[in-house]
Amino acid sequence: MASSSGLPARDPLPRYLAPLPKTLEAFGLRFAWLIVAINLVGTAFGFWYYSAQFARTPVVMWPWVPDSPMATLFIALAIAAWKLGYELPWLTALAFFGNVILGLWTPYTLLVFSEQYSYLHPLMYQFLFWSHLAMVVQAYVLHRITDFPVWGVAVAVVWYTSNLIVDYFIPIVGEPHHTAIPVSRDEPMFLGADALGVIAAGEVTFTLLACFLALATRVKKIEAHARTPSSGR
């Protein structure tokens, strides 16, 4: 259903599921092609950023290496598909999961290893930090274009679970395929965890969060529609 502005209607979701002001949501939808273009530029930059890691990773595992660029590619494709009249729930779910997970995991990692990342130029550090948080912001626009059907969420769960497995637990081919970090994976950190355990804990947590948010959005949308006269109840 479209609103009077021609944009998808805004369901009455709780603030934790729709924290953005309506004007910001409307901007993201009204200038969707601009958002698509920005994300494609970010995708290109991300693939360049991962070029050294590609060089030392078996080709068969490349799809699991560029996590953030894949997330921005997913959202660019999801929004483009919606603008063209073919919203693909599985693609929108992948975009939501990717932008929540990587949008939080990268700033988390930058903070955890802030001293070790001192080799980064301060502007690059700030760019990586804030641009990834912006990924979370744009993820919160997607509830306007999808209802997060369970099968679509299942696709995202399967993909990002496979990502967790090859990143931290069973690399399948070669070494773990997580984003390179500035310390050895077995570097002692805190609470008895090593560096790999710390970054794995972050990504597992953010994956569960994305799953909860997507399914909670689904439930709240169903509840909201059930309360409307058009539902026939």
Secondary structure as a PSIPRED ss2 file (coil, helix, strand):
# PSIPRED VFORMAT (PSIPRED V4.0)

   1 M C   1.000  0.000  0.000
   2 A E   0.000  0.000  1.000
   3 S C   1.000  0.000  0.000
   4 S C   1.000  0.000  0.000
   5 S C   1.000  0.000  0.000
   6 G C   1.000  0.000  0.000
   7 L C   1.000  0.000  0.000
   8 P E   0.000  0.000  1.000
   9 A C   1.000  0.000  0.000
  10 R C   1.000  0.000  0.000
  11 D C   1.000  0.000  0.000
  12 P C   1.000  0.000  0.000
  13 L C   1.000  0.000  0.000
  14 P C   1.000  0.000  0.000
  15 R C   1.000  0.000  0.000
  16 Y C   1.000  0.000  0.000
  17 L C   1.000  0.000  0.000
  18 A C   1.000  0.000  0.000
  19 P C   1.000  0.000  0.000
  20 L C   1.000  0.000  0.000
  21 P C   1.000  0.000  0.000
  22 K H   0.000  1.000  0.000
  23 T H   0.000  1.000  0.000
  24 L H   0.000  1.000  0.000
  25 E H   0.000  1.000  0.000
  26 A H   0.000  1.000  0.000
  27 F H   0.000  1.000  0.000
  28 G H   0.000  1.000  0.000
  29 L H   0.000  1.000  0.000
  30 R H   0.000  1.000  0.000
  31 F C   1.000  0.000  0.000
  32 A H   0.000  1.000  0.000
  33 W H   0.000  1.000  0.000
  34 L H   0.000  1.000  0.000
  35 I H   0.000  1.000  0.000
  36 V H   0.000  1.000  0.000
  37 A H   0.000  1.000  0.000
  38 I H   0.000  1.000  0.000
  39 N H   0.000  1.000  0.000
  40 L H   0.000  1.000  0.000
  41 V H   0.000  1.000  0.000
  42 G H   0.000  1.000  0.000
  43 T H   0.000  1.000  0.000
  44 A H   0.000  1.000  0.000
  45 F H   0.000  1.000  0.000
  46 G H   0.000  1.000  0.000
  47 F H   0.000  1.000  0.000
  48 W H   0.000  1.000  0.000
  49 Y H   0.000  1.000  0.000
  50 Y C   1.000  0.000  0.000
  51 S H   0.000  1.000  0.000
  52 A H   0.000  1.000  0.000
  53 Q H   0.000  1.000  0.000
  54 F H   0.000  1.000  0.000
  55 A H   0.000  1.000  0.000
  56 R C   1.000  0.000  0.000
  57 T C   1.000  0.000  0.000
  58 P C   1.000  0.000  0.000
  59 V H   0.000  1.000  0.000
  60 V H   0.000  1.000  0.000
  61 M H   0.000  1.000  0.000
  62 W H   0.000  1.000  0.000
  63 P H   0.000  1.000  0.000
  64 W H   0.000  1.000  0.000
  65 V C   1.000  0.000  0.000
  66 P C   1.000  0.000  0.000
  67 D H   0.000  1.000  0.000
  68 S H   0.000  1.000  0.000
  69 P H   0.000  1.000  0.000
  70 M H   0.000  1.000  0.000
  71 A H   0.000  1.000  0.000
  72 T H   0.000  1.000  0.000
  73 L H   0.000  1.000  0.000
  74 F H   0.000  1.000  0.000
  75 I H   0.000  1.000  0.000
  76 A H   0.000  1.000  0.000
  77 L H   0.000  1.000  0.000
  78 A H   0.000  1.000  0.000
  79 I H   0.000  1.000  0.000
  80 A H   0.000  1.000  0.000
  81 A H   0.000  1.000  0.000
  82 W H   0.000  1.000  0.000
  83 K H   0.000  1.000  0.000
  84 L C   1.000  0.000  0.000
  85 G C   1.000  0.000  0.000
  86 Y C   1.000  0.000  0.000
  87 E C   1.000  0.000  0.000
  88 L C   1.000  0.000  0.000
  89 P H   0.000  1.000  0.000
  90 W H   0.000  1.000  0.000
  91 L H   0.000  1.000  0.000
  92 T H   0.000  1.000  0.000
  93 A H   0.000  1.000  0.000
  94 L H   0.000  1.000  0.000
  95 A H   0.000  1.000  0.000
  96 F H   0.000  1.000  0.000
  97 F H   0.000  1.000  0.000
  98 G H   0.000  1.000  0.000
  99 N H   0.000  1.000  0.000
 100 V H   0.000  1.000  0.000
 101 I H   0.000  1.000  0.000
 102 L H   0.000  1.000  0.000
 103 G H   0.000  1.000  0.000
 104 L H   0.000  1.000  0.000
 105 W H   0.000  1.000  0.000
 106 T H   0.000  1.000  0.000
 107 P H   0.000  1.000  0.000
 108 Y H   0.000  1.000  0.000
 109 T H   0.000  1.000  0.000
 110 L H   0.000  1.000  0.000
 111 L H   0.000  1.000  0.000
 112 V H   0.000  1.000  0.000
 113 F C   1.000  0.000  0.000
 114 S C   1.000  0.000  0.000
 115 E C   1.000  0.000  0.000
 116 Q H   0.000  1.000  0.000
 117 Y H   0.000  1.000  0.000
 118 S H   0.000  1.000  0.000
 119 Y H   0.000  1.000  0.000
 120 L C   1.000  0.000  0.000
 121 H C   1.000  0.000  0.000
 122 P H   0.000  1.000  0.000
 123 L H   0.000  1.000  0.000
 124 M H   0.000  1.000  0.000
 125 Y H   0.000  1.000  0.000
 126 Q H   0.000  1.000  0.000
 127 F H   0.000  1.000  0.000
 128 L H   0.000  1.000  0.000
 129 F H   0.000  1.000  0.000
 130 W H   0.000  1.000  0.000
 131 S H   0.000  1.000  0.000
 132 H H   0.000  1.000  0.000
 133 L H   0.000  1.000  0.000
 134 A H   0.000  1.000  0.000
 135 M H   0.000  1.000  0.000
 136 V H   0.000  1.000  0.000
 137 V H   0.000  1.000  0.000
 138 Q H   0.000  1.000  0.000
 139 A H   0.000  1.000  0.000
 140 Y C   1.000  0.000  0.000
 141 V C   1.000  0.000  0.000
 142 L H   0.000  1.000  0.000
 143 H H   0.000  1.000  0.000
 144 R H   0.000  1.000  0.000
 145 I C   1.000  0.000  0.000
 146 T C   1.000  0.000  0.000
 147 D C   1.000  0.000  0.000
 148 F C   1.000  0.000  0.000
 149 P C   1.000  0.000  0.000
 150 V H   0.000  1.000  0.000
 151 W H   0.000  1.000  0.000
 152 G H   0.000  1.000  0.000
 153 V H   0.000  1.000  0.000
 154 A H   0.000  1.000  0.000
 155 V H   0.000  1.000  0.000
 156 A H   0.000  1.000  0.000
 157 V H   0.000  1.000  0.000
 158 V H   0.000  1.000  0.000
 159 W H   0.000  1.000  0.000
 160 Y H   0.000  1.000  0.000
 161 T H   0.000  1.000  0.000
 162 S H   0.000  1.000  0.000
 163 N H   0.000  1.000  0.000
 164 L H   0.000  1.000  0.000
 165 I H   0.000  1.000  0.000
 166 V H   0.000  1.000  0.000
 167 D H   0.000  1.000  0.000
 168 Y H   0.000  1.000  0.000
 169 F H   0.000  1.000  0.000
 170 I C   1.000  0.000  0.000
 171 P C   1.000  0.000  0.000
 172 I C   1.000  0.000  0.000
 173 V C   1.000  0.000  0.000
 174 G C   1.000  0.000  0.000
 175 E C   1.000  0.000  0.000
 176 P C   1.000  0.000  0.000
 177 H C   1.000  0.000  0.000
 178 H C   1.000  0.000  0.000
 179 T C   1.000  0.000  0.000
 180 A C   1.000  0.000  0.000
 181 I C   1.000  0.000  0.000
 182 P C   1.000  0.000  0.000
 183 V C   1.000  0.000  0.000
 184 S C   1.000  0.000  0.000
 185 R C   1.000  0.000  0.000
 186 D C   1.000  0.000  0.000
 187 E C   1.000  0.000  0.000
 188 P E   0.000  0.000  1.000
 189 M C   1.000  0.000  0.000
 190 F C   1.000  0.000  0.000
 191 L C   1.000  0.000  0.000
 192 G C   1.000  0.000  0.000
 193 A C   1.000  0.000  0.000
 194 D E   0.000  0.000  1.000
 195 A H   0.000  1.000  0.000
 196 L H   0.000  1.000  0.000
 197 G H   0.000  1.000  0.000
 198 V H   0.000  1.000  0.000
 199 I H   0.000  1.000  0.000
 200 A H   0.000  1.000  0.000
 201 A H   0.000  1.000  0.000
 202 G H   0.000  1.000  0.000
 203 E H   0.000  1.000  0.000
 204 V H   0.000  1.000  0.000
 205 T H   0.000  1.000  0.000
 206 F H   0.000  1.000  0.000
 207 T H   0.000  1.000  0.000
 208 L H   0.000  1.000  0.000
 209 L H   0.000  1.000  0.000
 210 A H   0.000  1.000  0.000
 211 C H   0.000  1.000  0.000
 212 F H   0.000  1.000  0.000
 213 L H   0.000  1.000  0.000
 214 A H   0.000  1.000  0.000
 215 L H   0.000  1.000  0.000
 216 A H   0.000  1.000  0.000
 217 T H   0.000  1.000  0.000
 218 R H   0.000  1.000  0.000
 219 V H   0.000  1.000  0.000
 220 K H   0.000  1.000  0.000
 221 K H   0.000  1.000  0.000
 222 I H   0.000  1.000  0.000
 223 E H   0.000  1.000  0.000
 224 A H   0.000  1.000  0.000
 225 H H   0.000  1.000  0.000
 226 A H   0.000  1.000  0.000
 227 R C   1.000  0.000  0.000
 228 T C   1.000  0.000  0.000
 229 P H   0.000  1.000  0.000
 230 S H   0.000  1.000  0.000
 231 S H   0.000  1.000  0.000
 232 G C   1.000  0.000  0.000
 233 R C   1.000  0.000  0.000
